[in-house]
Amino acid sequence: MTTDRTINQIFAYARVSTAEQNLDSQLKELRTVCSEQNIVTEKASGTNTTGRPNFNNLIDNTLRSGDLLYVQRLDRLARSTSDLLKIVGKLEKKGVDLIIMDNPDLDTTTSTGKMMFTILGAVAQFETDLRKERQLAGIEIAKAKGVYKGRKPLSEEKIIAVNELVESGKSVTQACKKVGIGKASYYRHIKAA
């Protein structure tokens, strides 16, 4: 790190995508640079920042000018170029430096580091796009083989049950909830009929 700023506090962020995954390897590495109480953890998807309340609280409320934030890997921070650039922009605006541990050259205090963040963010976005393309291609192959048929259509019994509840004075939302079907599915069925 080549910052001219004085470091106030050191924080770290660790994230896994699902509750079944564990943070052990990230925490082990982050504990070498940061005290336990300053490590913020989360089990949430990294495809965007909206579903990560602990991360947003760290960025918006905890970090102050002169702080340093460590993250073990770039993909723990962001999975899209736009999110990565927004995060780095927020950190820069607050005067917070960022280091990605598995690549010490990723350092927002240098021009080269800033360029590397942009390039690696683009690669992360590319990987996400490829994964989506592979998933869609797999669905098309499964459909061609007759294996994938999408959602099962709603049964007539459920439609009748919703209609009866609506006729008895319930709202469509209440009736669908009671029968256990989605309101959008109900309306799709009605429209198709």
SVG drawing of the C-alpha trace seen along z (x, -y; Angstrom):
<svg xmlns="http://www.w3.org/2000/svg" viewBox="-70 -12 74 48">
<polyline fill="none" stroke="black" stroke-width="0.4" points="0.0,0.0 1.4,-3.4 -1.1,-5.8 0.0,-9.1 -3.0,-9.1 -2.8,-8.1 -4.7,-4.9 -7.3,-5.4 -8.9,-1.9 -8.7,1.3 -11.8,3.2 -12.5,6.3 -15.4,7.8 -16.1,11.5 -19.0,12.9 -20.3,16.2 -23.3,16.6 -25.4,19.2 -26.1,20.2 -24.6,23.7 -21.2,22.2 -18.8,21.1 -16.5,18.1 -13.6,20.0 -10.9,19.5 -11.7,15.8 -11.8,15.2 -8.5,17.0 -6.8,14.7 -8.6,11.5 -7.7,12.1 -4.0,11.6 -4.7,7.9 -7.7,6.9 -9.1,7.4 -12.1,9.8 -14.5,7.0 -13.8,5.1 -14.6,8.0 -18.0,7.7 -19.5,11.0 -22.4,11.8 -24.1,14.8 -25.7,13.2 -25.4,13.2 -22.8,10.8 -24.5,10.2 -25.6,6.8 -25.4,4.8 -29.1,4.4 -29.4,7.7 -26.3,7.2 -27.4,5.1 -24.2,5.7 -22.0,4.6 -24.2,1.5 -24.0,0.6 -20.2,1.0 -19.9,-1.2 -22.5,-3.8 -22.2,-4.1 -19.1,-2.5 -16.2,-3.4 -14.7,-6.9 -12.0,-8.9 -8.6,-7.4 -9.9,-3.8 -8.6,-0.9 -10.9,2.0 -9.5,5.4 -11.4,8.1 -9.9,11.5 -10.9,11.7 -12.5,9.3 -15.6,11.5 -16.4,11.2 -16.8,7.5 -18.7,7.3 -19.7,9.5 -20.4,6.7 -18.4,3.9 -21.0,1.3 -21.3,2.5 -17.5,2.6 -17.1,-0.9 -19.9,-2.3 -18.3,-0.7 -14.8,-2.0 -16.3,-5.4 -18.1,-5.5 -14.9,-4.4 -12.8,-7.0 -15.3,-9.8 -15.2,-8.8 -11.4,-8.7 -11.3,-5.0 -8.6,-2.8 -9.3,0.7 -7.0,3.7 -7.8,7.1 -5.6,9.6 -5.2,12.2 -3.8,9.6 -1.7,6.9 -1.5,4.9 -5.2,4.1 -4.9,0.9 -7.2,-2.1 -4.5,-4.6 -2.6,-4.0 -3.5,-4.7 -2.4,-1.1 -4.6,0.3 -7.6,-1.7 -7.1,-0.4 -6.8,3.1 -10.1,2.8 -11.9,1.8 -10.4,4.7 -11.1,7.3 -14.6,6.0 -15.2,6.4 -13.9,10.0 -16.2,10.7 -19.2,9.3 -18.1,11.4 -18.1,14.6 -21.6,13.8 -22.9,13.2 -21.3,16.5 -22.9,18.4 -26.3,17.0 -25.8,17.9 -24.8,21.5 -27.9,21.8 -30.2,20.6 -28.5,22.9 -29.0,25.8 -32.7,25.0 -33.1,24.9 -31.4,28.3 -33.6,29.7 -36.7,28.3 -35.7,29.8 -35.3,33.2 -38.7,32.8 -37.1,32.8 -37.8,29.2 -41.4,28.2 -41.4,25.0 -43.9,24.5 -46.7,27.0 -50.1,25.4 -52.4,24.5 -55.0,27.1 -58.6,26.4 -59.4,27.2 -57.2,24.3 -58.7,21.9 -62.2,22.9 -61.2,22.5 -59.8,19.0 -62.9,18.0 -65.2,19.2 -63.3,17.3 -63.4,14.1 -67.2,14.6 -67.5,14.9 -65.9,11.5 -62.2,12.2 -59.8,10.2 -57.9,12.0 -54.7,11.5 -56.3,13.1 -57.9,15.9 -54.6,16.8 -52.7,16.7 -55.3,19.0 -55.2,21.5 -51.4,21.3 -50.9,20.0 -49.3,16.7 -51.6,13.9 -49.6,13.5 -50.1,17.2 -53.8,16.9 -54.1,13.9 -52.0,15.6 -54.3,18.6 -57.4,16.4 -55.9,14.5 -54.9,17.7 -58.4,19.1"/>
</svg>
